Amino acid sequence: MEDLTQSPRPARVPPVVNAPPVWALPPVVPPPLPPPRGKSRLARWLGSLGVVGTLVLTLGGKLKFLLPLLKFIGPALKTGGTMLFSIGVYTLVFGWRFAVGFVLLIFVHEMGHVFAARQAGIAVSAPTFIPFIGAHILLKQAMPGAWVEAKIGYGGPLAGAWASALCHWVWLETGNPIWAALAYTGYFLNLFNLAPISPLDGGRITAAISPWLWIVGYALLGGWLGLRLYRAATGTDSLSTGVFLMGMILVLGFPRLLTLFRAQSAEERRYFTVPLRQRLGMSLAYFGLIAALAYGMTLTHLNPEGLR
């Protein structure tokens, strides 16, 4: 029997752990607050636009002298942008060196038209480039007569011939075949543009010599196109961009060709009235330039395909 008089055993007390003093504890650093949410990209863009708009409205009356500059920047960007695009496209085919020179040759050709038009008092647009087609300018007013049309049409091939001759000279001095290829291509393109069919330059020039020359140009170009189509149909040749371009030229020139076979109005007769002296002078300049370009081609014949 258990002895109830014995005193109970004391309870077990856990040992006391000495905690460090408060001053020894590391400071409590609160967690960083999230960064303030920035404005959206759209809000920032609209804010900047608002600032610019306010400045323009405030200073608009004081910046009127910049308007002529802005009118110049627009055409310059259009011409420069289409030039760069054309260079990029031609680079994929011929390499960048030939592409740059080729587009510059076209630019000189078009500026020849622009210079001749301004000399005649005709307003025209800045050149616009289209890969594998070339470039063009737009007339901003009607032609007063065939003589003015012929002079403007002649200005392009004349300037292009001089640019090609410059490439020819550089080739003779350096022996670099890239310049021979550029000269040959420039001679060829300007010679092609002298074909007597509208809307090519030759069609505009022959309007002052004799519009009946359009029939010759149409027959030559139509015969060439028919031969290419026949060879493509028989499998001896393939269609190319040039075939499409020739077909487009024939379609565009057909309406003006038809004017030769109907009665002309008094206004049309006045338009094509050119003094004999001017006809003879333009004939000499036209056929002389054709001969010079053809001769230049024979001196610089070189295929640009291998000039990468």
C-alpha positions as CSV (number, residue, x, y, z in Angstrom):
1,M,0.0,0.0,0.0
2,E,1.3,3.4,-1.1
3,D,2.4,5.8,1.6
4,L,0.3,8.9,1.2
5,T,2.2,10.8,3.8
6,Q,5.3,11.2,1.5
7,S,5.6,14.7,0.0
8,P,5.0,14.9,-3.7
9,R,7.9,15.2,-6.1
10,P,8.4,18.7,-7.4
11,A,7.4,19.4,-11.1
12,R,10.2,19.6,-13.7
13,V,10.9,23.3,-14.7
14,P,12.4,23.9,-18.1
15,P,15.7,25.8,-18.2
16,V,15.6,29.5,-18.7
17,V,17.2,30.7,-21.8
18,N,18.8,34.1,-21.6
19,A,17.4,36.3,-24.4
20,P,19.6,39.0,-25.8
21,P,18.8,42.5,-24.7
22,V,16.5,44.6,-26.8
23,W,19.3,47.0,-27.8
24,A,21.2,44.1,-29.4
25,L,18.3,43.0,-31.7
26,P,18.6,44.0,-35.4
27,P,16.4,46.9,-36.4
28,V,13.1,46.1,-37.9
29,V,13.0,47.2,-41.5
30,P,9.5,47.5,-43.0
31,P,9.0,45.8,-46.4
32,P,9.5,48.2,-49.4
33,L,6.5,49.7,-50.8
34,P,5.6,48.8,-54.4
35,P,6.8,51.4,-56.9
36,P,4.1,53.8,-58.1
37,R,2.5,52.6,-61.3
38,G,3.7,54.5,-64.3
39,K,1.5,56.0,-66.9
40,S,0.6,53.7,-69.9
41,R,2.5,54.1,-73.1
42,L,-0.7,55.6,-74.7
43,A,-1.0,58.1,-72.0
44,R,2.6,59.2,-72.3
45,W,2.2,59.5,-76.1
46,L,-1.0,61.5,-75.8
47,G,0.7,63.8,-73.3
48,S,3.6,64.4,-75.5
49,L,1.3,65.1,-78.5
50,G,-0.6,67.5,-76.4
51,V,2.5,69.4,-75.5
52,V,3.6,69.6,-79.1
53,G,0.2,70.6,-80.3
54,T,0.1,73.4,-77.7
55,L,3.5,74.7,-78.9
56,V,2.4,74.6,-82.5
57,L,-0.8,76.5,-81.8
58,T,1.1,79.0,-79.6
59,L,4.0,79.6,-82.0
60,G,2.2,78.9,-85.3
61,G,2.0,82.6,-86.2
62,K,5.7,83.0,-85.6
63,L,6.7,79.9,-87.6
64,K,5.1,80.8,-90.9
65,F,8.5,81.2,-92.5
66,L,8.9,77.4,-92.2
67,L,6.0,76.6,-94.5
68,P,8.1,76.7,-97.7
69,L,10.6,74.3,-96.0
70,L,7.7,71.9,-95.2
71,K,6.5,72.1,-98.8
72,F,10.0,71.0,-99.9
73,I,10.4,68.3,-97.3
74,G,7.3,66.4,-98.5
75,P,8.4,65.9,-102.1
76,A,12.0,65.2,-100.9
77,L,10.8,62.4,-98.6
78,K,8.7,60.9,-101.4
79,T,11.5,61.0,-103.9
80,G,14.1,59.9,-101.4
81,G,11.9,57.2,-99.9
82,T,11.1,55.6,-103.3
83,M,14.7,55.9,-104.3
84,L,15.8,53.9,-101.2
85,F,13.1,51.3,-101.7
86,S,14.2,50.9,-105.4
87,I,17.8,50.6,-104.3
88,G,16.9,47.8,-101.9
89,V,14.9,45.9,-104.5
90,Y,17.7,46.2,-107.1
91,T,20.3,45.2,-104.5
92,L,18.6,41.8,-104.2
93,V,19.2,41.2,-108.0
94,F,22.4,43.0,-108.9
95,G,24.1,43.9,-105.6
96,W,24.2,47.2,-103.8
97,R,26.9,48.9,-105.9
98,F,25.1,48.5,-109.2
99,A,21.8,49.2,-107.6
100,V,22.9,52.6,-106.2
101,G,24.5,53.7,-109.5
102,F,21.4,52.5,-111.5
103,V,19.0,54.4,-109.4
104,L,21.2,57.5,-109.6
105,L,21.2,57.2,-113.4
106,I,17.4,57.2,-113.4
107,F,17.3,60.2,-111.1
108,V,19.5,62.2,-113.4
109,H,17.2,61.3,-116.3
110,E,14.1,62.4,-114.4
111,M,15.8,65.6,-113.3
112,G,16.5,66.4,-116.9
113,H,12.8,66.4,-117.5
114,V,12.2,68.6,-114.4
115,F,14.9,71.1,-115.6
116,A,13.4,71.3,-119.1
117,A,9.9,71.7,-117.8
118,R,10.9,74.5,-115.5
119,Q,12.8,76.2,-118.3
120,A,9.5,76.0,-120.3
121,G,7.5,77.4,-117.4
122,I,5.6,74.1,-116.8
123,A,5.0,72.9,-113.2
124,V,5.8,69.3,-112.5
125,S,6.0,67.0,-109.5
126,A,9.1,65.6,-107.9
127,P,10.2,62.2,-109.3
128,T,8.7,59.0,-107.9
129,F,10.5,55.7,-108.3
130,I,8.9,52.4,-109.1
131,P,11.2,49.3,-109.1
132,F,11.6,47.5,-112.5
133,I,9.5,50.2,-114.2
134,G,11.7,53.3,-113.6
135,A,10.4,56.6,-112.4
136,H,8.0,59.3,-113.4
137,I,7.1,62.9,-112.9
138,L,3.6,64.3,-113.1
139,L,2.6,67.4,-115.1
140,K,0.6,69.9,-113.0
141,Q,-0.7,71.8,-116.0
142,A,-1.5,71.1,-119.6
143,M,1.1,71.3,-122.4
144,P,0.8,74.4,-124.6
145,G,2.0,72.7,-127.7
146,A,3.9,69.8,-129.2
147,W,7.1,71.8,-129.3
148,V,7.2,72.3,-125.5
149,E,6.2,68.7,-125.1
150,A,9.2,67.6,-127.3
151,K,11.7,69.8,-125.4
152,I,10.6,68.4,-122.0
153,G,10.6,64.8,-123.4
154,Y,14.1,65.4,-124.8
155,G,15.6,66.7,-121.6
156,G,15.5,63.3,-119.8
157,P,17.4,61.2,-122.4
158,L,19.9,64.0,-122.9
159,A,20.7,64.2,-119.2
160,G,20.7,60.5,-119.0
161,A,23.1,60.2,-121.9
162,W,25.6,62.6,-120.2
163,A,25.4,60.6,-117.0
164,S,26.0,57.4,-118.9
165,A,29.0,59.0,-120.6
166,L,30.4,60.0,-117.2
167,C,30.2,56.4,-116.1
168,H,31.9,55.4,-119.4
169,W,34.7,57.8,-118.7
170,V,35.2,56.6,-115.2
171,W,35.4,53.0,-116.5
172,L,38.1,54.0,-119.0
173,E,40.1,55.7,-116.3
174,T,39.8,53.1,-113.6
175,G,39.1,49.8,-115.5
176,N,36.5,48.9,-112.9
177,P,33.8,46.9,-114.8
178,I,31.0,48.2,-112.6
179,W,31.2,51.5,-114.4
180,A,31.1,49.8,-117.8
181,A,27.9,48.0,-116.7
182,L,26.4,51.3,-115.5
183,A,27.3,53.1,-118.7
184,Y,25.9,50.3,-120.9
185,T,22.7,50.2,-118.9
186,G,22.3,53.9,-119.0
187,Y,22.9,54.0,-122.7
188,F,20.3,51.3,-123.3
189,L,17.6,52.7,-121.0
190,N,17.8,56.1,-122.6
191,L,17.8,54.6,-126.1
192,F,14.8,52.6,-125.3
193,N,13.0,55.7,-124.0
194,L,13.6,57.3,-127.4
195,A,11.3,54.8,-129.1
196,P,8.7,56.8,-131.0
197,I,5.6,55.7,-129.0
198,S,3.6,57.4,-126.3
199,P,4.0,57.5,-123.3
200,L,7.8,57.1,-123.8
201,D,10.0,60.2,-124.3
202,G,10.4,59.4,-128.0
203,G,6.6,59.6,-128.4
204,R,6.7,63.1,-127.0
205,I,9.7,64.2,-129.1
206,T,8.2,62.9,-132.3
207,A,5.0,64.8,-131.7
208,A,7.0,67.8,-132.8
209,I,8.7,66.1,-135.7
210,S,5.8,64.0,-137.1
211,P,3.2,62.2,-135.1
212,W,3.1,59.6,-137.9
213,L,6.4,58.2,-136.5
214,W,4.2,56.7,-133.7
215,I,3.1,54.1,-136.2
216,V,6.8,53.0,-136.7
217,G,7.3,52.8,-132.9
218,Y,4.1,50.9,-132.4
219,A,5.0,48.4,-135.2
220,L,8.5,47.8,-133.8
221,L,7.5,47.4,-130.2
222,G,4.4,45.3,-131.1
223,G,6.5,43.1,-133.4
224,W,9.1,42.5,-130.6
225,L,6.3,41.7,-128.1
226,G,4.6,39.3,-130.5
227,L,7.9,37.5,-131.1
228,R,8.5,37.1,-127.4
229,L,5.0,35.8,-126.8
230,Y,5.4,33.3,-129.6
231,R,8.7,32.0,-128.3
232,A,7.2,31.7,-124.8
233,A,4.2,29.8,-126.2
234,T,6.5,27.4,-128.1
235,G,8.7,26.8,-125.0
236,T,11.9,28.4,-126.5
237,D,11.7,31.5,-124.2
238,S,10.2,32.5,-121.0
239,L,8.1,35.6,-120.1
240,S,9.8,38.3,-118.1
241,T,9.1,41.7,-116.5
242,G,10.1,43.3,-119.8
243,V,7.3,41.6,-121.6
244,F,4.8,42.9,-119.2
245,L,6.3,46.4,-119.4
246,M,6.2,46.4,-123.2
247,G,2.6,45.3,-123.2
248,M,1.6,48.0,-120.7
249,I,3.3,50.6,-123.0
250,L,1.4,49.4,-126.0
251,V,-1.9,49.6,-124.2
252,L,-1.2,53.1,-122.8
253,G,0.0,54.4,-126.2
254,F,-2.9,53.0,-128.3
255,P,-5.4,55.8,-127.6
256,R,-3.0,58.5,-128.8
257,L,-2.2,56.4,-131.9
258,L,-5.9,56.3,-132.8
259,T,-5.9,60.1,-133.0
260,L,-3.9,59.9,-136.2
261,F,-6.9,58.2,-138.0
262,R,-9.7,60.6,-137.1
263,A,-10.5,64.2,-137.9
264,Q,-8.6,66.6,-135.7
265,S,-10.2,69.6,-134.0
266,A,-8.9,73.1,-134.5
267,E,-7.3,72.9,-131.1
268,E,-5.5,69.7,-131.9
269,R,-4.2,71.1,-135.2
270,R,-2.9,74.2,-133.4
271,Y,-1.2,71.9,-130.8
272,F,0.8,70.0,-133.4
273,T,1.7,73.1,-135.5
274,V,5.4,73.4,-135.3
275,P,7.6,75.6,-137.6
276,L,9.7,73.7,-140.1
277,R,12.9,75.1,-138.6
278,Q,12.0,73.6,-135.2
279,R,11.0,70.3,-136.8
280,L,14.3,70.0,-138.5
281,G,16.3,71.0,-135.4
282,M,14.5,68.5,-133.2
283,S,14.9,65.8,-135.9
284,L,18.6,66.3,-135.9
285,A,18.8,66.3,-132.1
286,Y,16.6,63.2,-131.9
287,F,18.2,60.9,-134.4
288,G,21.7,62.2,-133.4
289,L,21.1,61.2,-129.8
290,I,19.8,57.8,-130.9
291,A,23.0,57.2,-132.9
292,A,25.2,58.3,-130.0
293,L,23.5,56.1,-127.4
294,A,23.6,53.1,-129.8
295,Y,27.3,53.6,-130.3
296,G,27.9,53.9,-126.6
297,M,26.3,50.6,-126.1
298,T,28.7,48.9,-128.5
299,L,31.6,50.3,-126.6
300,T,30.5,49.3,-123.1
301,H,28.6,46.1,-123.6
302,L,28.8,44.2,-120.3
303,N,26.3,42.0,-118.5
304,P,25.7,43.3,-114.9
305,E,24.6,39.9,-113.6
306,G,28.0,39.0,-112.2
307,L,28.8,42.3,-110.5
308,R,27.7,41.4,-107.0
